[in-house]
């Protein structure tokens, strides 16, 4: 499900079962990410699938990338794998107004 920046943040902040998921490359992630985000690179192909399989499908995932394209694909894959709730951040981190942290 695609959510605007405003809706994504409001829903995430009110969700006690939320997990932030950054699907960018490690280099992109290291340039700055939303605090507490888990990084699983969608470009890793099958390895991405294997890492997703380790996650709890009962949690709600708030997924983002640079612009929203890869995270939309990630949400689609997650839905096909049986994740109930994967929310894509429209506009990605490019449009992000909130804080970011670097490792």
TORDREN-105787 format. One line per field, with one value per atom (N, C-alpha, C): residue number from 1; residue in one letter; atom name; x negated, y negated, z negated. Coordinates in steps of 0.1 Angstrom, whole numbers, plus 2048, in hexadecimal, padded with zeros to 3 digits. Example, Ala and Ser with C-alpha at 12.3 -4.5 7.8 and 13.67 -1.06 7.14 Angstrom:
BEGIN
num	(1/1/1/2/2/2)
residuo	(a/a/a/s/s/s)
atomo	(N/CA/C/N/CA/C)
px	(77C/785/77C/780/777/77F)
py	(839/82D/821/816/80B/800)
pz	(7B2/7B2/7B2/7B9/7B9/7B1)
//
This chain:
BEGIN
num	(1/1/1/2/2/2/3/3/3/4/4/4/5/5/5/6/6/6/7/7/7/8/8/8/9/9/9/10/10/10/11/11/11/12/12/12/13/13/13/14/14/14/15/15/15/16/16/16/17/17/17/18/18/18/19/19/19/20/20/20/21/21/21/22/22/22/23/23/23/24/24/24/25/25/25/26/26/26/27/27/27/28/28/28/29/29/29/30/30/30/31/31/31/32/32/32/33/33/33/34/34/34/35/35/35/36/36/36/37/37/37/38/38/38/39/39/39/40/40/40/41/41/41/42/42/42/43/43/43/44/44/44/45/45/45/46/46/46/47/47/47/48/48/48/49/49/49/50/50/50/51/51/51/52/52/52/53/53/53/54/54/54/55/55/55/56/56/56/57/57/57/58/58/58/59/59/59/60/60/60/61/61/61/62/62/62/63/63/63/64/64/64/65/65/65/66/66/66/67/67/67/68/68/68/69/69/69/70/70/70/71/71/71/72/72/72/73/73/73/74/74/74/75/75/75/76/76/76/77/77/77/78/78/78/79/79/79/80/80/80/81/81/81/82/82/82/83/83/83/84/84/84/85/85/85/86/86/86/87/87/87/88/88/88/89/89/89/90/90/90/91/91/91/92/92/92/93/93/93/94/94/94/95/95/95/96/96/96/97/97/97/98/98/98/99/99/99/100/100/100/101/101/101/102/102/102/103/103/103)
residuo	(x/x/x/x/x/x/x/x/x/x/x/x/x/x/x/x/x/x/x/x/x/x/x/x/x/x/x/x/x/x/x/x/x/x/x/x/x/x/x/x/x/x/x/x/x/x/x/x/x/x/x/x/x/x/x/x/x/x/x/x/x/x/x/x/x/x/x/x/x/x/x/x/x/x/x/x/x/x/x/x/x/x/x/x/x/x/x/x/x/x/x/x/x/x/x/x/x/x/x/x/x/x/x/x/x/x/x/x/x/x/x/x/x/x/x/x/x/x/x/x/x/x/x/x/x/x/x/x/x/x/x/x/x/x/x/x/x/x/x/x/x/x/x/x/x/x/x/x/x/x/x/x/x/x/x/x/x/x/x/x/x/x/x/x/x/x/x/x/x/x/x/x/x/x/x/x/x/x/x/x/x/x/x/x/x/x/x/x/x/x/x/x/x/x/x/x/x/x/x/x/x/x/x/x/x/x/x/x/x/x/x/x/x/x/x/x/x/x/x/x/x/x/x/x/x/x/x/x/x/x/x/x/x/x/x/x/x/x/x/x/x/x/x/x/x/x/x/x/x/x/x/x/x/x/x/x/x/x/x/x/x/x/x/x/x/x/x/x/x/x/x/x/x/x/x/x/x/x/x/x/x/x/x/x/x/x/x/x/x/x/x/x/x/x/x/x/x/x/x/x/x/x/x/x/x/x/x/x/x)
atomo	(N/CA/C/N/CA/C/N/CA/C/N/CA/C/N/CA/C/N/CA/C/N/CA/C/N/CA/C/N/CA/C/N/CA/C/N/CA/C/N/CA/C/N/CA/C/N/CA/C/N/CA/C/N/CA/C/N/CA/C/N/CA/C/N/CA/C/N/CA/C/N/CA/C/N/CA/C/N/CA/C/N/CA/C/N/CA/C/N/CA/C/N/CA/C/N/CA/C/N/CA/C/N/CA/C/N/CA/C/N/CA/C/N/CA/C/N/CA/C/N/CA/C/N/CA/C/N/CA/C/N/CA/C/N/CA/C/N/CA/C/N/CA/C/N/CA/C/N/CA/C/N/CA/C/N/CA/C/N/CA/C/N/CA/C/N/CA/C/N/CA/C/N/CA/C/N/CA/C/N/CA/C/N/CA/C/N/CA/C/N/CA/C/N/CA/C/N/CA/C/N/CA/C/N/CA/C/N/CA/C/N/CA/C/N/CA/C/N/CA/C/N/CA/C/N/CA/C/N/CA/C/N/CA/C/N/CA/C/N/CA/C/N/CA/C/N/CA/C/N/CA/C/N/CA/C/N/CA/C/N/CA/C/N/CA/C/N/CA/C/N/CA/C/N/CA/C/N/CA/C/N/CA/C/N/CA/C/N/CA/C/N/CA/C/N/CA/C/N/CA/C/N/CA/C/N/CA/C/N/CA/C/N/CA/C/N/CA/C/N/CA/C/N/CA/C/N/CA/C/N/CA/C/N/CA/C/N/CA/C/N/CA/C/N/CA/C/N/CA/C/N/CA/C/N/CA/C/N/CA/C)
px	(7F8/800/7F7/7FA/7F2/7F8/7F0/7F4/7EC/7F3/7EC/7E2/7D9/7CF/7D7/7E0/7E8/7EF/7F6/7FE/7F5/7EA/7E0/7DA/7D6/7D1/7DB/7E7/7F2/7F5/7F7/7FA/7EF/7E2/7D7/7D6/7D7/7D6/7E0/7EC/7F7/7F7/7EE/7EE/7E4/7E9/7E0/7DA/7DE/7D9/7D1/7CB/7C5/7B6/7B2/7A4/7A0/796/791/788/78A/781/77C/76F/768/763/768/764/75A/753/748/73B/731/724/71D/713/70C/706/700/6FA/704/710/71A/71E/720/724/71A/70D/702/701/708/708/712/71B/725/732/738/744/74D/75A/763/760/75F/75A/762/75A/75F/763/760/764/75B/761/75A/757/74B/747/746/74E/74E/74E/743/742/74A/754/75D/755/74A/742/73A/73B/734/73B/747/74E/753/74E/753/74F/743/73F/749/74E/759/765/769/774/771/765/761/761/75C/75C/76B/773/781/788/784/78A/787/77C/778/781/788/790/79D/7A3/7B0/7BB/7C3/7CD/7D9/7D9/7E5/7E2/7D6/7D3/7D7/7D8/7DB/7CE/7CC/7BF/7C1/7B9/7B9/7AC/7AE/7A3/7A0/793/78F/782/780/773/770/769/765/771/779/783/791/792/79F/7A1/798/79A/796/78A/786/78E/792/79A/7A8/7AD/7BA/7B9/7AE/7AC/7AA/7A3/7A0/7AE/7B7/7C4/7CC/7CB/7D2/7CC/7BF/7B9/7BD/7BD/7C1/7CF/7D8/7E6/7E7/7E0/7E0/7DB/7D2/7CC/7D5/7E0/7E9/7E8/7E0/7E0/7ED/7F4/801/800/7F6/7F6/7E8/7E7/7DA/7DE/7D9/7DD/7D2/7D4/7C9/7CA/7BE/7BD/7BC/7C6/7C6/7BC/7B4/7AA/79C/79D/791/789/77D/775/772/773/771/77A/787/791/792/78A/78B/787/790/78E/788/789/785/776/773/764/75F/752/74B/73E/739/72D/723/716/70C/705/701/6FB/6ED)
py	(80C/800/7F4/7EA/7DE/7D4/7CD/7C3/7B6/7AB/79E/79D/794/792/78F/787/783/78F/796/7A2/7AD/7AF/7BA/7B7/7AA/7A7/7A8/7A2/7A3/7B1/7BA/7C8/7CF/7CD/7D3/7CF/7C2/7BE/7C3/7C6/7CB/7DB/7E1/7F0/7F6/7FE/804/811/815/821/81E/813/80E/811/814/816/80D/805/7FD/805/805/80D/804/803/7FC/806/805/80F/80A/7FF/7FA/802/7FE/805/801/808/805/7F8/7F4/7E7/7DC/7DD/7D3/7D2/7DE/7DE/7D7/7D9/7D3/7C4/7BF/7B0/7AA/7B1/7AC/7B4/7B7/7BF/7BB/7BF/7BB/7C4/7BE/7C5/7D2/7DC/7EA/7F2/7ED/7F4/800/80B/818/816/81A/819/826/828/834/830/831/82C/835/82E/835/83A/833/837/844/84A/857/863/861/86C/876/882/88D/88B/885/883/879/870/867/86F/879/882/88A/88F/897/88F/882/87A/876/874/871/87D/889/895/896/88F/890/886/87D/873/878/872/876/870/879/874/86E/86F/869/85A/855/847/83F/832/828/821/822/81D/810/807/7F9/7F9/7FA/7FC/7EF/7ED/7E1/7E4/7DC/7DC/7CE/7CC/7BE/7B6/7BB/7B3/7BA/7C6/7CD/7D8/7D9/7E4/7F2/7F3/800/804/7FB/7FF/803/7FE/802/811/814/821/82B/826/82E/831/827/82A/834/833/83D/84B/84D/85A/85F/856/859/85E/857/85B/869/86C/879/884/880/88A/88C/884/886/87C/872/867/860/85E/857/848/842/833/82E/829/823/816/80B/7FD/7F6/7F2/7EB/7DC/7D6/7C8/7C1/7BB/7B4/7A9/7A8/79D/7A1/7AC/7B1/7A7/7AA/7A2/794/794/787/77C/780/777/777/77E/780/773/76E/762/764/771/774/776/77A/77C/788/787/793/795/7A1/7A3/7AA/7AA/7B1/7BB/7C6/7D0/7CB)
pz	(800/800/800/809/80A/801/7F9/7F0/7F2/7F1/7F2/7E6/7E7/7DC/7CF/7CF/7C3/7BD/7C6/7C1/7BC/7C3/7BF/7B2/7AF/7A2/797/79A/78F/78C/796/793/78C/791/78A/77C/779/76B/762/767/75F/75E/765/767/75D/754/74A/750/75B/762/76E/76F/77B/77C/788/78B/797/796/7A2/7AA/7B7/7C0/7CC/7CC/7D7/7E1/7EE/7F8/801/7FE/806/804/80C/80B/7FE/7FA/7EE/7EE/7FA/7FC/7FA/800/7FE/7EF/7E9/7DB/7D2/7D6/7CE/7CF/7DA/7DC/7D3/7CD/7C4/7C5/7BA/7BA/7AE/7AF/7A4/798/78D/780/77E/77A/777/783/78F/79B/79D/7A1/7A5/7B4/7B8/7C6/7CC/7D6/7DF/7ED/7F4/802/80C/812/81C/828/82B/837/835/829/827/82C/833/839/82F/831/828/81A/817/80A/803/80A/805/800/808/805/7F8/7F7/7EC/7DF/7E0/7D4/7D0/7DA/7D7/7CF/7D4/7CD/7BF/7BA/7AC/7A4/7AA/7A3/79E/794/78E/797/79D/7A7/7A0/793/78B/788/78A/787/793/791/79C/7A1/7AD/7B3/7BA/7B7/7BD/7C5/7D3/7DC/7E4/7E5/7ED/7F4/7FF/807/80A/815/818/81D/827/82D/82B/827/825/82F/839/844/83F/839/834/828/820/814/818/823/828/82D/834/838/82C/822/816/80F/80E/808/810/81D/826/823/822/81F/812/808/7FA/7FA/801/801/807/812/818/80F/806/7FC/7F0/7EF/7E4/7D9/7DB/7D1/7D2/7C7/7C7/7C9/7C3/7C4/7C7/7D4/7D8/7DF/7D9/7DD/7E4/7F0/7F8/7F5/7F3/7F1/7FF/804/810/810/81A/81B/814/80D/806/7FE/7FB/7F2/7F8/806/80C/807/804/800/7F0/7EA/7DB/7D4/7CB/7C4/7B6/7B2/7A4/7A2/796/793/79A/79D/7A2/799/799/791/79A/797/79E/795/79A/791/78B)
//
